[in-house]
Amino acid sequence: MNKTELVDELARRADLPKTEATRAVDALFGTDGIIVSTLRGGAKIQIIGFGSFQAKQRAARTGRDPRSGNPIQIKASLQPTFKAGQGFKDALNP
């Protein structure tokens, strides 16, 4: 499912106009949306029965350039993680 299909399904299930469904999806998942801004601020998002989103710090490290094989420095970064909740797992495996 892509974003357009998600918006269409949200509009259908919530009986919303597509413009409002698009705004809702963007507000939640957009690059300046609720999830990104919350994780960027250092907080965790936990939705009981669904799962939790968290940003974890990844340390700087030395890697290899796949073309030349030369070592390269990879900067430290924040990596988003998602851990599925038990309700989500149970819904997938009835």
TIRO-2110 file (N, C-alpha, C; in Angstrom, 1 decimal):
// TIRO-2110
0.9, -1.2, 0.0, N, 1, A
0.0, 0.0, 0.0, CA, 1, A
0.9, 1.2, 0.0, C, 1, A
0.6, 2.2, -0.9, N, 2, A
1.4, 3.4, -0.9, CA, 2, A
0.5, 4.5, -0.2, C, 2, A
1.1, 5.7, -0.2, N, 3, A
0.4, 6.8, 0.5, CA, 3, A
-1.0, 7.1, -0.1, C, 3, A
-1.1, 7.1, -1.4, N, 4, A
-2.4, 7.4, -2.1, CA, 4, A
-3.4, 6.4, -1.7, C, 4, A
-3.0, 5.1, -1.7, N, 5, A
-4.0, 4.1, -1.3, CA, 5, A
-4.3, 4.2, 0.2, C, 5, A
-3.3, 4.6, 1.1, N, 6, A
-3.6, 4.8, 2.5, CA, 6, A
-4.6, 5.9, 2.7, C, 6, A
-4.4, 7.0, 2.0, N, 7, A
-5.4, 8.1, 2.1, CA, 7, A
-6.8, 7.7, 1.6, C, 7, A
-6.8, 7.0, 0.5, N, 8, A
-8.1, 6.5, 0.0, CA, 8, A
-8.8, 5.6, 1.0, C, 8, A
-8.1, 4.7, 1.6, N, 9, A
-8.7, 3.8, 2.6, CA, 9, A
-9.1, 4.5, 3.9, C, 9, A
-8.3, 5.5, 4.3, N, 10, A
-8.6, 6.3, 5.5, CA, 10, A
-9.9, 7.1, 5.2, C, 10, A
-10.0, 7.7, 4.1, N, 11, A
-11.2, 8.5, 3.7, CA, 11, A
-12.4, 7.6, 3.7, C, 11, A
-12.3, 6.4, 3.2, N, 12, A
-13.4, 5.5, 3.1, CA, 12, A
-13.9, 5.0, 4.5, C, 12, A
-12.9, 4.6, 5.3, N, 13, A
-13.2, 4.0, 6.6, CA, 13, A
-13.7, 5.0, 7.6, C, 13, A
-13.1, 6.2, 7.5, N, 14, A
-13.5, 7.3, 8.5, CA, 14, A
-14.6, 8.2, 7.9, C, 14, A
-15.0, 7.9, 6.7, N, 15, A
-16.0, 8.8, 6.1, CA, 15, A
-15.6, 10.2, 6.0, C, 15, A
-14.4, 10.4, 5.5, N, 16, A
-13.8, 11.8, 5.4, CA, 16, A
-13.6, 12.1, 4.0, C, 16, A
-13.6, 13.4, 3.7, N, 17, A
-13.2, 13.8, 2.3, CA, 17, A
-11.7, 13.5, 2.1, C, 17, A
-11.3, 13.2, 0.9, N, 18, A
-9.9, 12.9, 0.7, CA, 18, A
-8.9, 14.0, 1.1, C, 18, A
-9.3, 15.2, 1.0, N, 19, A
-8.4, 16.3, 1.4, CA, 19, A
-8.1, 16.3, 2.9, C, 19, A
-9.2, 16.0, 3.7, N, 20, A
-9.0, 15.9, 5.1, CA, 20, A
-8.1, 14.6, 5.5, C, 20, A
-8.4, 13.5, 4.8, N, 21, A
-7.6, 12.3, 5.0, CA, 21, A
-6.1, 12.5, 4.7, C, 21, A
-5.9, 13.3, 3.6, N, 22, A
-4.5, 13.6, 3.2, CA, 22, A
-3.8, 14.4, 4.3, C, 22, A
-4.5, 15.4, 4.8, N, 23, A
-4.0, 16.2, 5.9, CA, 23, A
-3.7, 15.4, 7.1, C, 23, A
-4.5, 14.5, 7.4, N, 24, A
-4.3, 13.6, 8.6, CA, 24, A
-3.1, 12.7, 8.4, C, 24, A
-3.0, 12.1, 7.3, N, 25, A
-1.8, 11.3, 7.0, CA, 25, A
-0.5, 12.1, 7.0, C, 25, A
-0.5, 13.3, 6.4, N, 26, A
0.7, 14.1, 6.4, CA, 26, A
1.0, 14.6, 7.8, C, 26, A
0.0, 14.9, 8.6, N, 27, A
0.2, 15.4, 10.0, CA, 27, A
0.8, 14.3, 10.9, C, 27, A
0.6, 13.0, 10.6, N, 28, A
1.1, 11.9, 11.3, CA, 28, A
2.4, 11.5, 10.8, C, 28, A
2.5, 11.2, 9.5, N, 29, A
3.7, 10.6, 8.9, CA, 29, A
4.6, 11.5, 8.1, C, 29, A
4.3, 12.7, 7.8, N, 30, A
5.1, 13.6, 7.0, CA, 30, A
6.5, 13.9, 7.6, C, 30, A
7.3, 14.5, 6.9, N, 31, A
8.7, 14.8, 7.3, CA, 31, A
8.7, 15.8, 8.5, C, 31, A
7.7, 16.6, 8.6, N, 32, A
7.5, 17.4, 9.8, CA, 32, A
6.3, 17.0, 10.6, C, 32, A
5.9, 15.7, 10.5, N, 33, A
4.7, 15.2, 11.1, CA, 33, A
5.0, 14.9, 12.6, C, 33, A
3.9, 14.4, 13.3, N, 34, A
4.0, 14.2, 14.7, CA, 34, A
5.0, 13.1, 15.1, C, 34, A
5.1, 12.1, 14.3, N, 35, A
6.1, 11.0, 14.6, CA, 35, A
7.5, 11.5, 14.5, C, 35, A
7.8, 12.1, 13.4, N, 36, A
9.2, 12.6, 13.2, CA, 36, A
9.6, 13.7, 14.2, C, 36, A
8.7, 14.6, 14.5, N, 37, A
9.1, 15.7, 15.4, CA, 37, A
9.2, 15.2, 16.8, C, 37, A
8.4, 14.2, 17.2, N, 38, A
8.4, 13.7, 18.5, CA, 38, A
9.7, 12.9, 18.7, C, 38, A
10.1, 12.1, 17.8, N, 39, A
11.3, 11.3, 17.9, CA, 39, A
12.6, 12.2, 17.8, C, 39, A
12.5, 13.2, 17.0, N, 40, A
13.6, 14.2, 16.9, CA, 40, A
13.8, 14.9, 18.2, C, 40, A
12.7, 15.1, 18.9, N, 41, A
12.8, 15.8, 20.3, CA, 41, A
13.3, 14.8, 21.4, C, 41, A
13.5, 13.6, 21.0, N, 42, A
14.1, 12.6, 22.0, CA, 42, A
13.0, 11.8, 22.8, C, 42, A
11.8, 12.0, 22.4, N, 43, A
10.7, 11.3, 23.1, CA, 43, A
10.4, 10.0, 22.4, C, 43, A
9.6, 9.1, 23.0, N, 44, A
9.2, 7.8, 22.5, CA, 44, A
7.7, 7.9, 22.3, C, 44, A
7.2, 7.3, 21.2, N, 45, A
5.7, 7.2, 21.0, CA, 45, A
5.3, 5.8, 21.2, C, 45, A
4.4, 5.6, 22.2, N, 46, A
3.9, 4.2, 22.5, CA, 46, A
2.4, 4.2, 22.3, C, 46, A
1.9, 3.3, 21.4, N, 47, A
0.5, 3.2, 21.2, CA, 47, A
0.1, 1.8, 21.7, C, 47, A
-0.6, 1.7, 22.8, N, 48, A
-0.9, 0.4, 23.4, CA, 48, A
-1.6, -0.5, 22.4, C, 48, A
-1.2, -1.7, 22.2, N, 49, A
-1.9, -2.6, 21.3, CA, 49, A
-1.3, -2.5, 19.9, C, 49, A
-0.6, -1.5, 19.6, N, 50, A
-0.1, -1.3, 18.2, CA, 50, A
1.5, -1.5, 18.2, C, 50, A
2.1, -0.6, 19.0, N, 51, A
3.6, -0.7, 19.1, CA, 51, A
4.2, 0.6, 19.5, C, 51, A
5.5, 0.7, 19.4, N, 52, A
6.2, 1.9, 19.9, CA, 52, A
7.3, 2.3, 18.8, C, 52, A
7.4, 3.6, 18.7, N, 53, A
8.4, 4.2, 17.8, CA, 53, A
9.4, 4.9, 18.7, C, 53, A
10.7, 4.7, 18.4, N, 54, A
11.8, 5.3, 19.1, CA, 54, A
12.9, 5.7, 18.2, C, 54, A
13.7, 6.7, 18.6, N, 55, A
14.9, 7.0, 17.8, CA, 55, A
16.1, 6.6, 18.7, C, 55, A
17.0, 5.8, 18.1, N, 56, A
18.2, 5.3, 18.8, CA, 56, A
19.4, 5.9, 18.2, C, 56, A
20.4, 6.2, 19.0, N, 57, A
21.6, 6.8, 18.6, CA, 57, A
22.5, 5.7, 18.0, C, 57, A
23.0, 5.9, 16.8, N, 58, A
24.0, 5.0, 16.2, CA, 58, A
25.3, 5.7, 16.2, C, 58, A
26.3, 5.1, 16.8, N, 59, A
27.6, 5.7, 17.0, CA, 59, A
28.4, 5.8, 15.6, C, 59, A
29.3, 6.8, 15.6, N, 60, A
30.1, 6.9, 14.4, CA, 60, A
31.0, 5.6, 14.2, C, 60, A
31.3, 5.3, 13.0, N, 61, A
32.0, 4.1, 12.8, CA, 61, A
32.8, 4.1, 11.5, C, 61, A
33.7, 3.2, 11.3, N, 62, A
34.4, 3.1, 10.0, CA, 62, A
33.8, 2.0, 9.2, C, 62, A
33.5, 2.4, 7.9, N, 63, A
32.9, 1.4, 7.0, CA, 63, A
33.8, 1.3, 5.8, C, 63, A
33.4, 0.6, 4.8, N, 64, A
34.2, 0.5, 3.5, CA, 64, A
33.4, 0.9, 2.3, C, 64, A
34.1, 1.7, 1.5, N, 65, A
33.5, 2.1, 0.2, CA, 65, A
33.3, 0.8, -0.7, C, 65, A
32.1, 0.4, -1.1, N, 66, A
31.9, -0.8, -1.8, CA, 66, A
32.6, -0.8, -3.2, C, 66, A
32.8, 0.4, -3.8, N, 67, A
33.4, 0.4, -5.1, CA, 67, A
35.0, 0.3, -5.0, C, 67, A
35.6, 1.0, -4.0, N, 68, A
37.0, 0.9, -4.0, CA, 68, A
37.6, 0.1, -2.9, C, 68, A
36.8, -0.2, -1.9, N, 69, A
37.2, -1.0, -0.7, CA, 69, A
38.0, -0.2, 0.3, C, 69, A
38.1, 1.1, 0.0, N, 70, A
38.8, 2.0, 1.0, CA, 70, A
37.9, 2.3, 2.2, C, 70, A
38.6, 2.4, 3.4, N, 71, A
37.8, 2.7, 4.6, CA, 71, A
37.2, 4.2, 4.5, C, 71, A
36.0, 4.3, 5.0, N, 72, A
35.4, 5.7, 5.1, CA, 72, A
34.8, 5.8, 6.5, C, 72, A
34.7, 7.1, 6.9, N, 73, A
34.1, 7.4, 8.2, CA, 73, A
32.6, 7.6, 8.0, C, 73, A
31.8, 6.9, 8.8, N, 74, A
30.3, 7.1, 8.8, CA, 74, A
29.9, 7.9, 10.0, C, 74, A
29.2, 9.0, 9.9, N, 75, A
28.9, 9.8, 11.0, CA, 75, A
27.9, 9.2, 11.9, C, 75, A
27.9, 9.6, 13.1, N, 76, A
26.8, 9.2, 14.1, CA, 76, A
25.5, 9.7, 13.6, C, 76, A
24.4, 9.0, 13.9, N, 77, A
23.1, 9.4, 13.4, CA, 77, A
22.0, 8.8, 14.3, C, 77, A
20.8, 9.4, 14.2, N, 78, A
19.7, 8.8, 14.9, CA, 78, A
19.0, 7.9, 13.9, C, 78, A
18.6, 6.7, 14.4, N, 79, A
17.9, 5.7, 13.6, CA, 79, A
16.5, 5.4, 14.1, C, 79, A
15.5, 5.5, 13.3, N, 80, A
14.2, 5.2, 13.8, CA, 80, A
14.0, 3.7, 14.0, C, 80, A
13.3, 3.4, 15.1, N, 81, A
13.0, 1.9, 15.3, CA, 81, A
11.5, 1.8, 15.6, C, 81, A
10.9, 0.7, 15.3, N, 82, A
9.5, 0.3, 15.6, CA, 82, A
9.5, -1.0, 16.2, C, 82, A
8.8, -1.2, 17.3, N, 83, A
8.6, -2.5, 17.9, CA, 83, A
7.1, -2.7, 18.0, C, 83, A
6.7, -3.8, 17.4, N, 84, A
5.3, -4.1, 17.3, CA, 84, A
4.8, -4.5, 18.7, C, 84, A
3.6, -4.1, 19.1, N, 85, A
3.0, -4.5, 20.3, CA, 85, A
2.3, -5.8, 20.2, C, 85, A
1.9, -6.4, 21.4, N, 86, A
1.4, -7.7, 21.4, CA, 86, A
0.0, -7.8, 20.6, C, 86, A
-0.8, -6.7, 20.8, N, 87, A
-2.1, -6.7, 20.0, CA, 87, A
-1.9, -6.8, 18.5, C, 87, A
-0.9, -6.0, 18.0, N, 88, A
-0.6, -6.0, 16.6, CA, 88, A
-0.1, -7.4, 16.2, C, 88, A
0.8, -8.0, 16.9, N, 89, A
1.2, -9.4, 16.6, CA, 89, A
0.1, -10.4, 16.6, C, 89, A
-0.8, -10.3, 17.6, N, 90, A
-1.9, -11.2, 17.7, CA, 90, A
-2.8, -11.0, 16.5, C, 90, A
-3.0, -9.8, 16.1, N, 91, A
-3.9, -9.5, 15.0, CA, 91, A
-3.4, -10.1, 13.7, C, 91, A
-2.1, -10.2, 13.5, N, 92, A
-1.5, -10.7, 12.3, CA, 92, A
-1.5, -12.3, 12.3, C, 92, A
-1.5, -12.8, 13.5, N, 93, A
-1.4, -14.3, 13.7, CA, 93, A
-2.6, -14.8, 14.5, C, 93, A
-3.8, -14.7, 14.0, N, 94, A
-5.0, -15.1, 14.7, CA, 94, A
-5.0, -16.6, 15.1, C, 94, A
END
